[in-house]
Amino acid sequence: MASGPDERDRRRTPGEQETPAPPPELHHRPPGPSPWALPPFAAPIPEDASSEEPSPQERSGGEPLPGDVLAGDDEDTRPYRRIGDAEPRPEPRPGPQTESQGEAHDWAPRPEAEAPPHLSGGHPPRTGRRPYSAPYGAAAPGAANTGAADTGPTDGSTPWHGEGARSTGPSEEGGRRRRVVDRPDKLVASGPPRPRRAQIPRENPDGPGAPEIDTPPSGPLRPPVGPPPGGAHVWTHTPPEPASRHGHGDDPEPDEPGRDEPGTDRHGTDGHGPGIRMRPEIPVEPEPGPEPELEHGPEHGPDSGPVERIGRPPGGRPARHDVLVAVGPPRPGGGRHHRRVLPGRGSPVRGLPRLVTPVVVAAVLVVAAVLGVAVVKWSRGPATTGLRLAAGDGQSGDTAFAAPGLPGNGSSQVLNAFASAGSTVVAAGSDMTGALARPLFLVSADGGAHWQLGRVTGAPGYEAAAAVGRVAGGDGRWLAVGTDAPGPAGPAARGMWVSSDGRSWTAVDPARLTAFWSQDRITDVARTATGFLAVGATTLRDGTAGPVAWVSADGTGWTRVDTDQIGTPDKVRGMRAVAARGDRVVALADPGSGDTVSVILRSDDGGRTWLRTAAAISDVRPEPGALAAAEKGFVLVPTRQRSAGGEVRVYCSPDGAAWTQCGAIGPLGAQGTGVRGLAASAAGIAAVAESAWERYAVYTSRDGRQWTKSADLGEIPGTLRGLAITDGGTLVAGGDKRGPGDVENLPVLITAGKGEAARAVPLKEIGGLNRLARDTADLAAAGGTFVAVGSANGDAAIWTSGNNGANWKDAGFPDLLGGPGRQVLSGVAHGPKGWLAVGGTMTDPAVTRPLLVTSADGRSWRPGPPIEVPAGHFLLTPRVVAAGEKGYVLAGEDRGAAGVTAALWFSPDLRRITRSAPGSMPAGGVGVRLSGVTATSHGFMAVGGSGSADRETGVVWVSSDGLNWTARGRVLPPDATSAGLRHVVATKAGVVAVGVAVTEDGPRPFSAVSADDGEHWEYAMLPADGDASVLDLTATAKGVVAVGSHRSADDADGDGDSTAWISEDGLDWSRHTLTQDGLGGRGSQWLGAVAVSGSRVVAVGRSTDYADDHLTIWRSTVTDR
């Protein structure tokens, strides 16, 4: 989106009084956040990619099979530590509205519907997008069951034992819920990334992976029904699934001549079911030689306890002999029942009378219960598996995913606040470039002569917000704060940082910010003799604004000074600006109702108590930059105002109580709007004034009485947002300006030494300042071709690879994928009619429209079928897509005046597309967030969540035609208080979904498996010994692979390493943490999208810390043991 100029300040006729109003922020408007930063999708959602077998030509290309095999030994078991509280509950909203069933057609929510106006489905846009923060979004209180009928009780669940758990869903028999089957060998992971720290999947490595990982071979999902006449055994048959989003990933590699396998024809149709296979004719490229293989040691598992499965699995699934329940101390009210031990033929028990046998068996069980730990160690060894996932190799994706040759680099950076102390100067703001936003700190230790990027760290387990609004410091203490009210997101979304030198900053733990309430907004900060003072506004019970202040000795622990201690709302509203001389403080505040004169408040004890002065200055607008503390008192300058003669009045006060006009600045040019801000230091007071359109001059004074024009900053084609002056008299000012690209916003930093001309700081020379404006959001494979979609430099992007991810080519088509505004592709799938990629185009900061592109061969792309956008719907976009025999299903969201609803579309041929009507979706789609879709043997399945963040339940919808949808029972693992599904894939045996469950130990990734189209589910926790996030899922020929990030509990150096999980049945998982080739180490690393073609596994992700940001690629193989 191109930045455009803001409206100019309205000119007044001579003598006309201006009513105080919020000042315009910008001359130009920086590009708004990407639509993918909006909740409930904090980042482009990687969907499952379809996969086809590689061609013989590709196989003959001689690609080396990556690496040695990762270990399948069980991970270390450690007591799981709580990562932090779940996200606060969003404000309550009305329940969902149901619409009558109607014929499917293009449809959007009606504005007149009684949908709640604030159904945001998540948190306000937050700087930075860490993939899938723990249960996301909000829904109507009554929507917890939206689209999901209750199938069993949710209370009274028994907590998980050990490090992982596996359970079955509610039983059909007698309405009894199935027991949880704990897996001591599986560790439980914390869920998706948390409030931001390096916004990514927040987790850390647990050391090198191991040579080989095995999942126990599982039996058929359908058990034998019984012997038919004649003694022949009959097994129920699970029909093959149609190719779904990932095509199940079960495309076999081309067989060598003479290598026939039973049940598989020469066209590789096994596991795909009926349908047409499309083989894009992407030229196969030779791969580079193999890179050094990762060396992984085994991940040793915990000592396991004897376990057993209780009850008959849902859907007729046979009990797994290798799935047991941990034995341990009995629970209150009774312990678990244990598998009966049958004596062998040589057992002495065999010769005892039958009456004695039960007694002996009971004794054995009692001994087993008492000595449970010892039995655990003896009975469980390393998991055996029928699949092995190679360690593979990692490589940088920076050059592989080249950006289109467009002007600019898509950067979005702003400098908002400036402060100086001695010769140290800090310029702070935000950097919204790329997948991870960050607070931006530029620091000079020599009075503005040389600059470097600051360093930012966070409290353990905490990701700070990414925008700095105000900064203050001195005497070895610095404070930076965000100026946005976090709202329902809670303290975790309020940015606050402290520093001892202005260069190394630490995010304040949100647990220490309880003095700040969700609707509080900080507007200004000051350094006092005893610490720091922050002032702002809060929302009172009647909805009006009231003044509020906070004091702190060190910037980390705060005391609240509430409205009733400052002034009643009828007299004073929010506090807007503050300046301090020692502990003497002066603040400007908005007047009460019916008053037009700004309120001047003062405090003699650092802001703990306040008095209102009798001074009344009618032409003063209360805003930061209007006040400054001089050597002998305080100076007040009305901002963005001037007299008819072009002068700006200046007011002085020795103590903040009595004020008089003491001088004037100017005269300014006819087009000048007045003073933009003040700054003070030992060198005096500096004021920056706009003398003409986008031309600025600096005026200086020792005491506020006599002003001299000391420097001409010249033309600044953008917005000047703040300034500071060093003790040596050097002025530092800055803001931001438009870049050459239509969505590019660049920081501006200017210095002017005393008596010297102004100069622009060469920001390109500051190491770590520039970041990649590229992201790979999704990945799919078909016919040996991999297709990745995402964004680059503000435009949508498509890359293809014909040699298993070794080399990538930009698809081009800038006119199709670019244009005014910001474009993003978030999902891609291959089906009977070719490729379909979906996303959105942000034509305006507040408007996002659907973006669909199609291709028959993966090389030539054209616009997809148009989606009608009704008036009043400011965000309508598909997020994910899946393809099957019947066509293509798209899922996304619709935001309008009526609220937020889920949106589903179906296309049978990529020429026509129809939206599911509200009557064709459970509860009209209100309060439901859909995040994954797949094609199944029955049609299609969509998964997601409903309910507030701390009371989310998994939603499963199924459809036979892609248009009319039916809700299955809710998905909520036993002992979980909240759970949502994020990804789903179809396998030969059914469907596997992964999501996030919140338990008493915090968020944990879990899997759910169904063999009967979502009627019944079995659950398991994915192994991890610390924080973990599963960001994508794909099916292979004989199992599933998940990717994401994992952070070991004892890892203090990083925020998470790239991680893969493999499972043969979706229930028994092995974890592979990748720590080499840029996939692990300092900072945060994760794999965000994965696809499989034959045995080849390709995943894409990111490696980032505060100063570095890189795309990554991981290539591996999955084979039978």
N, C-alpha and C positions, 0 to 999 in steps of 0.2 A: 504494500500500500504506500503510495507516495505520501510523503509528509507535506502538509500544506500549511500556510500561514494562518495564525489565529486572527480573530478579529482585533482590530486596533482599539485602543482605549477611546471611548467616546469623547469627543472634544466638547468643552463647555464654553458657553458665551462668557464674556468678561463678567466677573462678579458672581457667576452662578456657583452655588454650593453643590458639591458632589455628595450623594448619599453613600456612606460606606458600603462597600460590596466586596465580595471575595475577588482578589486580584486575578487577572488572567495569568496562567502559568507559563504559557508558551507564546513565542512568535511563530514557531513552527510546531507541528504536532508530531512527536515521534511515533513510529509505528506501534500499534497496539500489540498485545501479546498474541501469540499464535492461538488459533482456536483450540489447539490441542493442549493449551495450558489451562483451559477452562475445565471445571469439574463436570461430570464425574470422571473424566478421563484426563488424568494429570499429564499424560504423555501419549504420543502415538501408540496405539495398542497393537503390539505384534500379534498377528493371528497365525493360525496354523497354515503351513504352506503345502500345496499339493506336490506330489512327488511321482515321478515317472522313472522307468528304468533307463539307464544310460544306453546309448546306441553302441553297436559294435565298433563303430569308428572311434567313439570316445574311449572305449575300453582299450582299443589298440593304441590310443595315444600315449600309453605307457605311464599313466600317473602312478607315482609310488604310493603305496598304501601307508598313510601316516602312522607312525609311531608305535611305541610299545604300548602294552595294555595296562589300563588302570586297575588298581586293586579293588577287589570286591569284598575285602575283609570288612567287618563291621567297624563303624567308627567308635572313637572313644566316647564313653558315656560320662557326662558330667551333669551335676544337678543343673537344671535349666534355670537361668536367672531371668527375672522379669525385666523386660526391656523398657518398660514405661507404660503409662496408662494409655488406654485406647483413646482414639480421637474423641473430643467432646461431642455430645449429642447435638446435632443441629436443631434449630428452632422447630417446634412442632408445626406440622402442616396438616390441612384437612386430608381425610382419607380419599382414596381413589374414586373416581366417578365411573360408573359402568354405562356403556352405550349399548343400544340394541344391536343385535347381529345384523350385518348388512353385507351387501355384495362387495367384494374387494375392488377397490379402485383407488386412484390417486386421492390422498386425503391428508389433511393436517388438522390438529386440534382446533376446535372452534373457540374463538376468543370469549364467546358468551358462556362457555361451559364454566361450571363452578370449580374449576381446578384452582388450587391455591396459587397466589401470585408469586411465591418465592420457592417453588419446587426446583431448587437449583440442582438437586441430586448430588451435591457435594459441597466442598468448601469454596470460598471465593477464590478467584484466580490467585495463585501464589507464585511468587517468583521462583522459578526453578521447577523442574518436573521430574521428580524421581519416579521411575517406573513403579506404578502401583503401590502407593502408600497404603497401609493396612486397611481394613474395610473402608471403602470410600463411599462418599455420597450420603445423601440423606433422602428419606422418603417419608411419606405420610405416616403418622403413627399407626394408622390402621393398615398401612401397606406392608407391614411385615409379612403378611401372608398373601399379599397381592400376587395373584397368579400362581399361588402355591398352596394347595390345601394341606391342612395339618394331617399328618399321618401318624403321629404319636406324640407323647408328652415330651416336653423339653426340660422339665425340672426333675430333680431327683436323680440326675445322672451321676454315675460314679466317675471320679476323676481318673484321668489317664495315669498309668504307672510306667515307670521306666522312661525311656527317651522317645518312644514312639508309640503309636496306638493304631489299632486297626479294628474296625467294628462293622457290624451289619446294621442295616436300617431297621425300621419297624417290622415286626413279624406279621404275617398274614394270619397266623393261628392265634385265636383268642385275643387279638388286639394287643398282644404283649410286645414291648419293644425288645429288640435284640440286644444282647450283651456286647460290650466292647471287648475286642480281643487285643490285648496289649502286646506290642512287640518290643521286648527289651533290647533287641539288637538294632532297633531303628530309633535314631535320635530325632527329637522334635525341633523344628526350626521356627524362628520368629518369622513373622509374616513379611509382607511387602515392606518396602522402604518406609521409613518414618518421616516425620516432618523433616525438612531438608537438611542435610549437612553437606554433602556433596551430592546433591540430589540424584541419587541413582539408587539402584537397589541397594539398600544399606546392609551390608554384611561383610564379613571378612573371611579370609582363608583359614583353613585349618591345617595348613602345612601341605607338603607335597602329596599328590594323589598316589594311588598305588598301581601296581602293574596290571591288575586284572580285576574286573568286577563281574560278579555273577548274580543272577537272579534265579531263585529256585525254579526249575521247570514246573509249569502248572499243568494240571489236567484240563480236559475239555470243560467249557463253561456249562454245558448241558449234560446232566448225568444220564445214564441209561434208565429208561422208564421201567424196564422189567423184561424178563425173557419171554419172547413170543412163542407161539406154538412151534414145536419142533426143536426148542432149545436154542434157536438163533437169537443172538443179542442184537437189540435195536437201539441205536443212539439217536437222540433228536439232533436234527441238523440245523446249524445256524447258517442261513443263506449268506453268500458273500455280499459285502457292502459295496455300494457304488462309490466311485472316486469322490472323495470329499475335498475339503480345503487343502489338506496335505496329501490327498490321494492315499491316505493311510500309510504313506511312506513305504509300501510293501512292494514296490516295483523291483523285481529281481534283476540282477545284473545279467547281461547277455551271457548265455551259456556257450561254452566252447562246443564245437561239433561233437556229436555223439554223447553229449551230457544231458540226457533227458531225465526229468524227474517226474515221478508219478503225480498225476493230478494237475500238471501245469502244461499248458500248450505252448507252442512256439511264439505266440504273441504276448506272452506274459500277462494273461488275463486273470490269473489266479489272484483272488483277494480283491479284485476290483468290481466284480459283478458286471452286469450288462452296462453298456455305455460305449461311447466312442473315444478312442485314445487319440489325442492330438499330439503330434511330435513336431514341435517348432524346429525349423531348419536353421538353427544357430550354428555357424561354423565352429567346429571343435578346434580349440587352440592348444598348442603344446604347453605343458606345464613346466614351470621351472623345476630344477632338481629338488630333492627332498631337503627340508630344513632339519637341523638337529632335533632329535626326538626329545620329548619331555621325559625327564627321569622322575618317576613317582615311586615313592615308597609306599608300602601298604598302609592303609588307614585301619588301624587296629580297632576292633570292635569291643564293646563292653562285654562283660560277663553277663550271659543271659540267664533268665530263669525259666523253669519248665512252664510251658504255656499250653493252652488248649483252646479250640474253638467251641463256643457254646451255641447250641441250637442249629437249626437247619438254615443255611444261607438263603437269601431271597432269590426268587426266580429259579429255584431248583438247583442252584450252584452247589456242587459237592463240597463237603468240608475238606479243607486242606490239611493234610497230616502234618505239614511243616509249620502251620500257624498255631501257636499255642498261647495260652494266657499265663502271664507271669505269676509265679508263686511267691507269696510273701506273707507278712503278718496279716492275720484276719482283719477285715474291715469292721467298723462298728455295725452291728446288726447282722454279721455273718460274712464269711469270705466267699471266694469263688469255689466252684466245684472243680475237681481236677480229674484228668483222664485216668480211668481205672487201669491199674497195672495188672496184666495177665501173666501168670507164671508160665515159664517155658516147660518143655517136656521133662527136662532134668531137674526141675525145681522140687525141693523137698515138700513144698506146699501141696504139690499134686497128690501126694498120698494121704493127706489129712482128710478127715471126715468133712462132708460138705458143710456141716454146721459151723465148723471152725473157719472155713475159707473166708466168709465175710468179715469175721473178726480180724483175721490176719491182714486182709486187704485194707480194712479200715486203719489198722495200725500202721501199715505202710504209708497210707495217705497222710496220716498225722505226722509221721517222721518226715515225709517229703515237705509238708507245710512248714514244719519247724526248721528244717535244714534247707529251706527254699533257695537260699543264695548259693549254697554248695551245689545243689542239683542244677541250678542255672548254669554254673560254670562247666559242669560236666556235660550237660545235654545239648548245648548249642556251640557249634563251631562256626567258622566263616561260612557265609551263605554260598551255596552252590548255584550256578546260573547256567542257563542255556544260551545266554547272550554275553558277548564281550564287547566293550567299547574301548577303542584304542585311545591312547593319550593324545594322538594327533599332533598337529602343529599349529601354532598361532602366527599371525602376521599382521602387519599394520594395514589398515584400510584407508589411510589418509590419501594415498595416491590411487589406490584401487577404485575408490568411489569418487571419481573426479567430478567436479562441479561443472555445469554448463558454462560456456564462455560468455557470461553475462557481466555487465558492469557491477562493481561493488562486490562485497563478500557476504552480504546479509547480516552484518554485525548490528547489534542493538545495544548501545552503551550510553549511559547518562552520568554526568557529575552533578550532584544535587547540593552538596554541603562542603564548606571550607572552614578550616580553623588553623590557627598558628599559636605556637608557644615558643618563645625564643627564636631559634633559627629553624625549628621543625615546622613543616607545613603539611597538612593532610587535606587531600581532596577525595571525597567519598561519594559513592552513588551506587549504580547497579549495572550489571551486565546480563542481559537476557539472551545472549547469543547461544545458539546450540541447544543441546538437550538439557543441560544443567545450568540454571541461572546461579549467579553468585553475587555477594556484596562486593563492591569494587572499592579498593583503597589504593590511592597513589600517594606516595610519600616522598618528601624531600627533607634531608637533614642539613642542608647547607643554604637555607634561605631561598629555595626555589631555583637554584642553579642546576641541580641534577635531580632526576626523579627515578623511582623504581616502584615496582608493584609490591604491595604489602603482602603479608601472609595471614591466613585466616585458619583457625582450628576451631573445633566445636567441643562442647561437653560430650562425654561418652554417650553414644546413642541418640544424639540430637543433631538435627539439620536446621540451621538457622534460616530465617527468611533472607531474601536476597537483595533487598533494597534498603539503602541507608538514606535517611531523610535529613538528619541533623547530626552534627558532631561538635564536641567541645573538649578542651584539654588544657593541661598545664601542670607543672610541678610533679612530673612523673606519673600522672594519671590522665587517661583519655577515655572518652565515652562516645559511642556512636549508636544511634537508635533509628528504627524504622518509624515512619509517621502514619502508617495505616492501622486502622482498627481491625484486629484479627477476626472479630465476629465469632461465628460458631466454631471456627478452626481452633480457638483457644490460644493459650500462651505459646504453644509450639510455633505458631505462625507470626509471633511478634519478634521482630529482629532487635537484638541488643548485643553489643560487643564492647569489650574493654581492652585496654592496652596500656603498657607502661612506657612505651617509646613512640607510639604512633605508627609503627611498622608491623609489629606482630600483634594480631588481634585474636581474641578468644570469644566465641559466642557464649553468652550467659545462659546457663541451664534454665529452661523454662520453669522448672520446679521452684526456682527462686523468684519468679515474677508474679507471685500470687497477689501482690498489691495492685497489679494492673488487671482490670476487668475486661471482659470480651469486647465491650463497646467503647472502651477508653481509647482516645486518640492523643498521642503525644504530638505537640506542635513545635516545641522549642526546648533546648537544654542549655544549661550554663554551668561553668566550673565555679564553685564557691570555695571559701577558705576551708570549709569542713568536708567538702566532697562534691557532690553533684546535685543539681536541681533540675527536674523536668516538669514542664507545665503542659496543660492541654485541656480537653473537654471530655465530658462523659454524658451518656444519655440517661436522663432521669426517668422515673417511673411513668411520668405523664408524657414521655416522648420528647421533652424539651432538653436543651443542652445546659449543662452546668459546669462551673469551673472545677478543676481538680489539679493537684500538684503532688509530686513525689520527691522525697529526699533520700539520699544514699551517701554513705561514707566512701564507698569504693566502686559503685556502679553495679554491684552484683546483688546486694540485699537492699530492699527498698521499703520505705514507710509511706503510707498513703495519707495525704492531707485532703480530706473530702470536701464536698461542696459546702456543707453547713459550717465548715471552719474558715471558708473564704468569703462567701457572700451569697445571699439568697438569689434564686434564679430571676426574681423580678427586678433585681438590681444589676446582676452581672451574669454573663453567659460564659462561654469558653474562653480560656486564657490563650493568647496567640503568640506572644513574644516575651522574652525575658532577657535581662542583662544583670550582671553581678559585679560588685566591687568588694572583694572579700566576702563577708556574709551579709552585706547590705544588697538587697535585691529589688529591682523594679520590673513590673510586668504590665503588659497591655492586654486588655480583655474586651470582648464584645459587650455592648450595653444590653440591659434588660429590655423586655418588651415595651415598645412605645418610646424608647429613648434612642437618640441618634449620636450621642457623644460617647466616644470611646472611654472606657474605664481604665484608670491608672491605679495599680495596686502596688504596695511596697511591703517589704519584710526586712527586719533587722537581725534575723536569726537563721539565715540561709534558706528561708522558705517554709519554716515550720509554722509560723503564725503570720497573718496578713492583715493589713489595714488598707482601706480605700482612701485615696487622697481626695482633697476637695478640688483639685485641678480639673478643668473641663476644657479640652482642646478639640474644637468641633471638626477640624479638617484632618484629623489623624486617623488613618486606617490601621487597625491593629493587625499586624502581620510580622513574621520574622524578618529581621533586617531593618526594622524601623528604630530599634533601640541600640545604644552602644554605651559602654562604661568607659568614661574618659579618666584622665589622671586626677581631676578634681571634682568629678561628679558624673552625671548622666546626660546624654545627648539624645534627643528625639527628633527624627526627621520624617515628615509625612512622605510616604512612598507613592510613586506613580501619580503625583499631583504637582501642580505648578500654578502660579498666578497668571493673570493675563499678560504680564510683562515677561514671563518666562522664568521667574525666580521661584525658589523653593524655600519656605520658611524653616528655620532651625530653632528648636526650643532646648533650654538648658535647665538643670536642677542640681544643686549641690548634694541633696540627700534623697531625691525622689518624691518629696512631699510638695514643694512649691515649684512651679514651672513658669518660665518667662521666655518670650522670644528673644534670642540672643544673636542671631545672625541670619544669613541667607546664602544660598548656593545659586549661582547663575550670573547673568541670564543664560538660559538654554536656548537652543535653536527652536524655530517655529514648529518643527515636527517632533521635538523631544517630548517624551512622556513624563519625565521627572526622574527622581532618584530611584534606583532599583534595589539598593541595599547599603548598609553600613558595616564597617569592621573597625576594630580598635586594637591597639597594642601599645607598647612603650614608645613607639615612634609617633603616635598620635592617632587621629581618626581619619578614615578614608571613606569616601562616598563615590559610588559608581552611578553615573547618570546617563540616560539615553538622550543624546543631544540631537539625534535625527534617527530616521528609520534604520535600525540595526547598526547604528554607530554609537560608540560609547566613549565617555571621557571620565577621568578620575580627578576628583577634587579632594584636597587634604586640608586638615586643620589640627592645631595642637589642642584646642579647648572647645571647638564648636562655634567660635565667634567669628574668626577670620578664615575664609576659605580661598584656596588657590587651586587653579587648574594645573595639575602636576603631570598629567600624562594623557595622551590620546590613544585609546585602544584601537581606534579605527573601526572598520566594519567587521562585525561578527555575524555571519549569515546563519543565525540560529537563535538560541535562547541563552541569555546570560542568567544563571541561576544563583550565583553566590560569589563571595569574595572574602579574602583575608589579607591582613597586612602583617609583615614580620616586624620584629623589633628593630631590624636594620632598615625598615622603610620600604621593602620590596612588596609591591602589590601582586597578589595572585587572584585571578578570576577565572571563571569557567562555566561551562554548561554543556550544550550539545548542539549539533547541526545535522542537516540532511547529508546523507552520503550519496554516491553516484547511483546506487541501486534504488528501486522504488520502495523498498522496505528497510533500507539501511539508515541507521542513526549513529553518528559518531560523536565521541566526547570532544570537548574543546577545553584547552588549558592554556592560559596566557599569563605571562609574568611581565612586570615592568619595574625595574630597579629604580631607585631614587635618582631622578634626573636623567633617566634613560628611556629610550623608546620601547614600546611594548613589543614582545616577541612571542610567537606561538611555540609552545613546547613540542618538540618532535615526538609525538606519542608512538610512532612506529618503531622507535628505538627502545621502547620500554619492553623488556623481555617478559613474556607471558601475558601481555595485555590482549593481543589478538587471539581469537579462538575460532575453531571451525564452526561455520554455520551450516553444517550438514548432519543429517541423521538418517539412519537406516531403520525404518519402522517395522517392516515385515519382509518375509522371505517365503518363496514357494518354489517348487521344482516339478518339472514334467518333461518326459522324453529326454532326460539327460541335460536339460537346460535349467539353470537357476535364475530366478528373477527376484531382485530386491527393489523395494520401493521406499520412498521417504521424501526428503526435502534437501535442497542445496541452495544456499544464497537467497532464500526467500521464495524459491519456486519449487514446485513438485519435481521429483526426479525418479527415474527408472534406470536400473543397471542390470545387465545380463551377463551370465558366465556360461560358457560351453565346456569348461574343463574343471568341473567340480569345485568352483570357487577360487581357483588359483589366480585367474585373471578376470577382470570385469570391464565392461564397456558401458559408457553412458549412452542411453537410448536416443538422446537428442530431443527433437521436437519442442524447442523452446516456446513456440507460439501456442502449442497445445497444453504444455505443462506450466507455462508462465503467464504473464500478464499483470495488470494492475493488482496490487494487493499481494497477500501472502498465500501461497498454495502448498498443500501438504497431501501426500498419499499415505494412508495408514494401513491399508489391507490389500492383498492380492491373492487371486486364486486362479486355477486352471480347470476348465471343464470341457464339456462336449463341443462347445462352439469356440473355444480358445481361451484367451486370458482376459481377466477383468481386474482392474485396479481401482480402488475407491478412496475417497478422501474428501477434502473441502478446500474451498477458496475463500479467503477472507478479503472481500472487496472493500470492507470498511472495518475500523476497529471494533464495531459492534455488530457486524453482519457477517455470517458465514454461510456459504451456499455449497451444495453438493458438487463434487468433481468426480466424474467417471471417465475412464479411458479403457479402450479394448484393443486387443490384438489377436489376429489369427495365428501368428507365427512367433510372437515374442520380439520381433524386430521392428515391424511397422505398426505404429499406434495411431488410433483415431478417437474422436470423442465418442463416449458411450451414450446410451439412450438418455434423453433429458429427464430430469426429475422436476416436477412442478413445485414451486415454493409459494404457498399462499401468502397474502399480505399479512403483515404483523408477526411473521415468524422470523426472528433475527438469527437463529442458528438452527439449521437443518442440514445434517450431514451424516452419511454412513461412516462407520468406523471399521467394521470387519465384514468379510465376505467369505462364503463357502460355495462350492460347486459340487453338483452331483448329477446323476443320470437325468433328472427331470429339469435341471436348470441351475440358476444361481440365486442365492439368498443373501441379502445385505441387511445388516443391523446397525443402528445408530441411535441418534436422539433428535428430538425436536423441542426447541425452546421458543416460547412465544409469550404473548400477554396472558394466555391461559395457564401457563406453567410449563413443566417439563414432562415429556412422555417418551417412552421407547418408540422407536420407529423401525419398521421392517418393510423390505421391498422384495419382489420376486421378478426375475426375468427368465423366460424359457429359452431365449435365443440371442440375447445381447442386442436385440433391436427394439424390443418393447420392454417396459418395466412398469410394474404396478405396485402401489403401496397398499399394505394391509390396512383395512379400515379399522376404526377403534372397536367396532363390534366383533371383529375377527381376532382380537387379542384379549387375553384375560384382563378384566378390569380396564379395558381400553388402553393398557400400557402405562397407566399413571403410577408413578412411584417405583418403577422398575428400571434398572440400568442393565442393558444387555451388553456383554463384553466378549462373547464368543459364540460362534455358530459352526455347525458341521453338517455334512450330508450323511445320512444313515441308510440302512437297508429299508427303513420304514418311511423315509422322506428326509426331514431335516430336524435338527435340534438346536435351540438357542439357550444359552445359559447366562446368568448374571447374578444380580442381587437386588433385594428390596429391603427397606427399613433404614433406620439411622445407622451411623457408623458403629455404634456400640451395641446395636440390636439388629444387625443385618442377617438375613437368611438367604440361602441360595435359591435361585429361581431356575426352573427348568421348563421350557416350553417345547412342544413337539408339533410338527405339522406334516401332513402327508402330501400337500401340494404347494407349500411355500407361502401360502396366503392366509389360510385359516389355522389359528394356533390354539392349542389346548395346554393348560398348565398341569404339570405333574406335582406330586407332593413336594413340599419344601425340602431342601437339602441342608441339614444341620447335624454335623457329627455329634454323637453323645458327648456330654461334658463340655461342649462349646457353647458360649453365650452369644456368639455371633459368628457368622460364616457367610462368605460369598464366593461364587464361582467366577473364574476369570478366563479359562480356556477349556476347550473340549475338542476331542478328536474321536473318530470312529475307528474301530478295529474289527477284525474278523469275528471276535467274540461279543462285541457290544460297543459301548462307549466308555471313554475314560475322560474325566474332567479333573481339573486342579483348581484350587482356590486358596483362600486364607480363612482360617478359623481362629477366633479369639477364645482362649481358655484362661484358667486362673494363672497360667504361666506366661501369658502374653500371646501375641499373634504367632501363628504357626502355619506353614503351608501344608495342605492336605490334598489327598486324591480321593475321588469317588468313582466307583465302577458300577455299571449297570449292564446286565445282560438281557433286559426286557424293555428297552426303549424308555428308560427312566422311571419305570414303575417302582423299582426297588433299587437300593444302593448299598454298596459296601464301602467302608471308609478306611483310610490308612494315612498316617502322618509321614511326610517325606523326611529322610534322615538328615540331621544337622546337629552340630554341637554349639550353635550360636545363632545369630540372626541369619535368616535365609529368605530369599524371594524367588519364586518361580515366575518367569516372565514370558515363557512360550512353551508350547508342547507340540510334538509331532508324532505320528505313528510310523513305525517301521514294519517290515514284513512280519515280524514275530514279536513285536512289543512296542514300547513307547519310549521316547527320549524327551526329557524336559531340560530347559536351560534357565539360568538366572544368575544369582549371586549368593555367596555364602561368606559369613564372617565368623571365625572361631571366637569362642568366648574369651580366649586368652590372647587374642591378637590385638595389640595396642598400636600397631604401626599403620594399619590400613582400615578402610571402611568396607571392605568386601572384595573377594576375588571371584573371577568368572567360574561358574560351576555348572556341571551337567549331572543329571540323574538318569538312570536307565532302569526299566522294569519290563518284565515279560508279560505281566498281567495287570499292571496299573496299581497293584497293592504292595508288592514286595519290591522295594527300591534300593538301589545302591548309588552312592554319591561319589562324584569325581570332582575334586576341587583342582582347578588349573592355575598354576602359580608362575609359569614361565612364559617366555615369548610375548610379554606385554599383557598377558591374561591375568596376572596377579601382581602384588607388590604394593608400594606406597599409593595411597589414594583409594579410589573406588574403581572396580572393574566389574563388568557384568556382560552376559550374553543376553541379548534382548529378542532375538528371532532365530528360529532354526527350521531347517527343512532337510528331507532325506530323499535321495534318489538311489534306488537299489541299496547297496550297502554303504554308500557315501553319505556322510553327515556334514553339513555346512551350517555354521552359526555365525551371526554377526553381532557385534556389541560395541562397548566403549571402555576406554581406560582414561580416567580423569582425576586430577586433583585441582587445587586452587590455581596453579600456574600452568598446568599442562592438560591438554585434551586431545585424545586420539581415537579414531575408529579402529576396531579390531575385527579380525576374521579368525575363526577356528575351524579347521577341517579334520575330520576323523572318519573312522569306519566302524560299523557295527556288524558283527558276524556271529555265527554260531560257535559255541565253544568246541 
